[in-house]
């Protein structure tokens, strides 16, 4: 049996898990190139695989049709928008996710982005390196309202951190948030509309589905506070980026901090990333030493369980 591992994190943090799989009689091919596989490389390596641990590589019908032995796909993370779930189900291929392995890493990244916004961290460090010594006045996050859209494990971890910062925390989810959960995480249950209109910081944590594509667009920006900050560490495509550009240029909202984008990396002439009130990190929210190790271990467990029982 062969397992193909495409995420580069395994070469740095998952070699113990590689050895464990090999001790079970599994042949393991992991990505130690230091860069992402091309589509052609990925398809060639996957052709005889019984299982694949995949990051952002596209696992569509074209790929699965070339993999007659494929039994298991494990997402190195949570979001499965790069995997054709209907095709996998049709072919009887199990799809697993490493739920919770990186939730604290993403939650900490969101908090870091809030502080970067509140304290003008990026702009002032950049100015000092350019031999300027300006002193803009920031603000405190304490006492501000944080609206969390999508209250899964990441949303819950963010709420825990925000409570420690003395923020008021609102939460919304497409699925019911029980009173017990709301009390446990000290959040107020709010509608999507209430979070959009009442929050100082809005943090998105929903999957990319047909129902969530461009869920934040012109109408939503018009309802936000003028000094609101929008944070997206979920998926590119959830926010209408054309509408975001107009909202930032017209000062409908103060700022936006993203870790994801509709096209990664963005084009060199992308006008949104050139704005001084839009900030983009390169999809690194989930990438910490600790989360990489946890994800390697959890994905290995899923593979071994579903290949060997």
TASULFEN-V30887 format. One record per backbone hydrogen bond with DSSP energy under -0.5 kcal/mol. NH is the residue of the N-H (numbers start at 0). CO is the residue of the C=O. If there is no record, write none. Layout:
nh=NH co=CO
nh=NH co=CO
This chain:
nh=2 co=26
nh=3 co=50
nh=4 co=28
nh=5 co=3
nh=5 co=52
nh=9 co=6
nh=10 co=7
nh=11 co=7
nh=11 co=8
nh=12 co=8
nh=13 co=9
nh=17 co=13
nh=18 co=14
nh=19 co=15
nh=20 co=16
nh=21 co=17
nh=22 co=18
nh=23 co=19
nh=23 co=20
nh=24 co=21
nh=25 co=20
nh=26 co=0
nh=28 co=2
nh=29 co=27
nh=30 co=4
nh=31 co=29
nh=41 co=37
nh=42 co=38
nh=43 co=39
nh=44 co=40
nh=45 co=41
nh=46 co=42
nh=48 co=45
nh=49 co=1
nh=50 co=1
nh=51 co=71
nh=52 co=3
nh=53 co=51
nh=53 co=73
nh=58 co=56
nh=58 co=81
nh=59 co=57
nh=63 co=59
nh=64 co=60
nh=65 co=61
nh=65 co=62
nh=66 co=63
nh=69 co=66
nh=70 co=49
nh=71 co=49
nh=72 co=93
nh=73 co=51
nh=74 co=72
nh=74 co=95
nh=75 co=53
nh=76 co=74
nh=82 co=79
nh=83 co=58
nh=84 co=82
nh=87 co=83
nh=88 co=84
nh=89 co=85
nh=90 co=86
nh=91 co=88
nh=92 co=87
nh=93 co=70
nh=93 co=91
nh=95 co=72
nh=95 co=93
nh=97 co=74
nh=97 co=76
nh=98 co=96
nh=100 co=97
nh=102 co=99
nh=105 co=101
nh=106 co=102
nh=107 co=103
nh=108 co=104
nh=109 co=105
nh=110 co=106
nh=111 co=107
nh=112 co=108
nh=113 co=109
nh=114 co=110
nh=115 co=111
nh=116 co=112
nh=117 co=113
nh=118 co=114
nh=119 co=116
nh=120 co=115
nh=123 co=119
nh=124 co=120
nh=125 co=121
nh=126 co=122
nh=127 co=123
nh=128 co=124
nh=129 co=125
nh=130 co=127
nh=131 co=126
nh=137 co=135
nh=138 co=117
nh=142 co=165
nh=143 co=140
nh=145 co=143
nh=145 co=167
nh=146 co=144
nh=146 co=200
nh=147 co=145
nh=147 co=169
nh=148 co=146
nh=148 co=202
nh=149 co=147
nh=149 co=171
nh=155 co=151
nh=156 co=152
nh=157 co=153
nh=158 co=154
nh=159 co=155
nh=160 co=156
nh=161 co=157
nh=162 co=158
nh=163 co=159
nh=164 co=160
nh=164 co=161
nh=165 co=162
nh=166 co=161
nh=167 co=143
nh=168 co=166
nh=169 co=145
nh=169 co=167
nh=170 co=187
nh=171 co=147
nh=177 co=175
nh=181 co=177
nh=182 co=178
nh=183 co=179
nh=184 co=180
nh=185 co=182
nh=186 co=181
nh=187 co=168
nh=188 co=186
nh=189 co=170
nh=194 co=190
nh=195 co=191
nh=196 co=192
nh=197 co=193
nh=198 co=194
nh=199 co=144
nh=200 co=144
nh=201 co=228
nh=202 co=146
nh=203 co=230
nh=204 co=148
nh=208 co=206
nh=211 co=208
nh=212 co=208
nh=213 co=236
nh=214 co=211
nh=214 co=237
nh=215 co=237
nh=216 co=214
nh=220 co=216
nh=221 co=217
nh=222 co=218
nh=222 co=219
nh=223 co=219
nh=223 co=220
nh=227 co=224
nh=228 co=199
nh=229 co=254
nh=230 co=201
nh=231 co=256
nh=232 co=203
nh=237 co=234
nh=239 co=215
nh=240 co=238
nh=243 co=239
nh=244 co=240
nh=245 co=241
nh=246 co=242
nh=247 co=243
nh=248 co=244
nh=249 co=245
nh=250 co=247
nh=251 co=246
nh=252 co=246
nh=253 co=227
nh=254 co=227
nh=255 co=276
nh=256 co=229
nh=257 co=278
nh=258 co=231
nh=259 co=231
nh=264 co=262
nh=269 co=266
nh=274 co=271
nh=277 co=274
nh=278 co=255
nh=280 co=257
nh=282 co=258
nh=282 co=280
nh=286 co=283
nh=287 co=285
nh=291 co=287
nh=292 co=288
nh=293 co=289
nh=294 co=290
nh=295 co=291
nh=296 co=292
nh=297 co=293
nh=298 co=294
nh=299 co=295
nh=300 co=296
nh=301 co=297
nh=302 co=298
nh=303 co=299
nh=304 co=300
nh=305 co=301
nh=306 co=302
nh=307 co=303
nh=308 co=303
nh=308 co=304
